[in-house]
């Protein structure tokens, strides 16, 4: 599978499109490198534009702060998908704020009659980010949502798509995060 340019080059467990857009958005923060694409306005504008989530000049610092809050709210949902705690009301508040007051419009394809749902055009980053909510909703309905998870390593949190038959994957990479957790557990037992 050839990945779009807005997906990290080292992505080893990509979700199917369009869920890949949510996964890549969550992975704009990378713990191992300490990098966050949603901090620098120029870098954020380029990435968000490439991913189809931004169409203006540059996001403001408050736009980017809200985008990071939305990202972490989605990550809390992904942790729950992996067997972690159910997100609190406070953790999902950014998603509630994103959804409130957003209008939706139906689009019907003139060629095949396919009906699609899109957010009403809106100023600022909220309009683009609301597309992610529609992707999440569709993935919840088609059964792919539960496979998108956040790495169980608390120092990582990388979003990955669990393609295992049992749907019990816990780590973004068994050789890295899986070994870290298993070694910590082993050292704790030996103590």
C-alpha positions in Angstrom: 0.0 0.0 0.0 1.4 3.4 -1.0 0.8 5.8 1.8 -0.1 9.5 1.3 2.7 12.0 2.0 1.0 13.2 5.2 1.4 9.8 6.8 4.7 9.3 8.7 7.2 7.4 6.6 7.9 4.9 9.4 4.3 3.9 9.7 4.2 0.1 9.9 0.6 -0.5 10.9 -1.5 1.9 8.8 -5.3 1.9 9.0 -7.4 1.7 5.9 -8.5 5.0 4.3 -10.2 7.2 5.5 -9.4 6.0 9.0 -5.8 6.5 8.2 -6.5 10.3 8.3 -7.4 10.0 12.0 -4.4 7.8 12.8 -2.0 10.2 11.1 -3.6 13.1 12.9 -3.0 11.4 16.3 0.5 10.5 15.2 1.5 14.2 14.7 3.0 13.9 18.1 5.8 11.4 18.4 7.1 10.7 21.9 10.3 8.9 21.0 11.5 11.9 19.0 9.8 14.5 21.2 8.3 16.1 18.0 4.9 17.7 17.6 3.9 18.9 14.1 1.0 20.9 15.7 3.3 23.4 17.4 4.9 25.4 14.7 2.2 27.3 12.6 4.1 26.9 9.3 4.7 23.1 9.8 1.2 22.6 11.1 -0.4 24.5 8.2 1.6 22.4 5.7 0.7 19.1 7.3 -3.0 20.0 7.9 -3.3 21.2 4.3 -1.7 18.1 2.9 -4.1 16.0 5.0 -7.1 17.9 3.8 -7.9 19.5 7.2 -6.9 23.1 6.6 -7.5 25.5 3.8 -6.5 29.0 5.2 -3.2 30.7 5.5 -1.8 29.8 8.9 -3.5 28.5 12.0 -3.3 30.7 15.0 -1.8 29.6 18.3 -5.3 29.0 19.7 -6.2 27.0 16.6 -3.2 24.8 17.2 -3.8 24.5 21.0 -7.4 23.3 20.2 -6.0 20.9 17.5 -3.7 19.3 20.1 -6.6 19.0 22.6 -8.7 17.3 19.9 -5.7 15.0 19.1 -5.3 14.0 22.7 -9.1 13.4 23.1 -9.0 11.0 20.2 -5.9 9.3 21.7 -7.9 8.7 24.9 -10.6 7.0 22.8 -7.8 4.9 21.1 -6.5 3.9 24.6 -10.0 2.6 25.4 -10.0 0.7 22.2 -6.9 -1.1 23.4 -8.5 -2.1 26.7 -7.5 1.0 28.6 -9.9 3.1 30.8 -13.0 4.6 29.3 -12.3 8.3 28.7 -13.6 10.8 31.2 -16.0 13.6 30.3 -13.0 16.0 30.6 -10.9 14.0 28.2 -13.6 14.0 25.5 -14.6 17.6 26.0 -12.6 18.9 23.1 -14.5 16.5 20.8 -17.8 17.7 22.3 -16.8 21.3 21.7 -15.7 20.4 18.1 -19.1 18.8 17.4 -21.3 21.5 19.0 -22.7 23.9 16.6 -21.4 22.2 13.5 -23.8 21.9 10.6 -23.8 18.9 8.3 -24.8 18.7 4.7 -25.7 15.8 2.4 -24.0 15.4 -0.9 -25.5 13.1 -3.6 -23.3 11.9 -6.4 -24.9 12.6 -9.8 -23.3 9.6 -11.3 -24.2 6.8 -8.9 -26.5 8.3 -6.3 -24.0 7.7 -3.5 -25.0 9.8 -0.5 -22.3 11.3 1.6 -22.3 13.5 4.7 -19.9 16.4 5.0 -19.5 19.2 7.5 -20.7 22.6 6.5 -17.9 24.8 5.3 -16.6 26.7 8.3 -13.9 29.2 9.0 -10.8 28.0 10.9 -9.6 24.7 11.9 -12.8 23.4 13.4 -14.3 22.8 10.0 -11.4 20.6 8.9 -11.2 18.7 12.2 -14.9 18.0 12.2 -14.2 15.8 9.1 -12.3 13.5 11.6 -15.5 13.1 13.6 -17.3 11.9 10.6 -14.5 9.4 9.9 -14.6 8.1 13.4 -18.4 7.8 13.2 -18.2 5.8 10.0 -15.5 3.6 11.4 -17.5 2.9 14.5 -20.4 1.8 12.2 -18.3 -0.4 9.9 -16.4 -2.1 12.7 -12.9 -0.7 11.9 -12.8 1.7 14.8 -12.1 -0.8 17.5 -9.0 -1.9 15.6 -7.4 1.6 15.8 -5.6 1.8 19.1 -3.0 3.7 21.0 0.2 1.9 22.0 -0.1 0.5 25.6 3.3 1.8 26.4 2.5 5.0 28.5 5.6 6.6 27.1 4.6 6.1 23.5 0.9 6.4 22.7 1.5 5.9 18.9 -1.8 5.1 17.1 -1.7 1.8 15.2 -4.1 -0.3 13.4 -4.5 -3.8 14.9 -4.8 -6.3 12.0 -4.4 -9.3 14.2 -7.0 -12.0 14.0 -7.7 -11.9 17.7 -7.8 -8.0 17.8 -5.7 -8.1 20.9 -2.7 -6.1 19.8 -1.3 -3.8 22.5 1.8 -2.2 21.1 2.7 -0.2 18.1 5.8 -2.3 17.7 6.4 -5.5 19.6 10.2 -5.3 19.1 10.3 -1.8 20.6 7.4 -1.0 22.9 6.4 -4.6 23.6 9.9 -5.5 24.7 10.2 -2.3 26.9 7.0 -3.2 28.8 7.9 -6.9 29.1 11.3 -6.0 30.4 9.9 -3.6 32.9 7.4 -6.2 34.1 10.2 -8.8 34.4 12.4 -6.4 36.4 9.5 -5.5 38.7 8.8 -9.2 39.4 12.5 -9.9 40.2 12.5 -7.1 42.7 
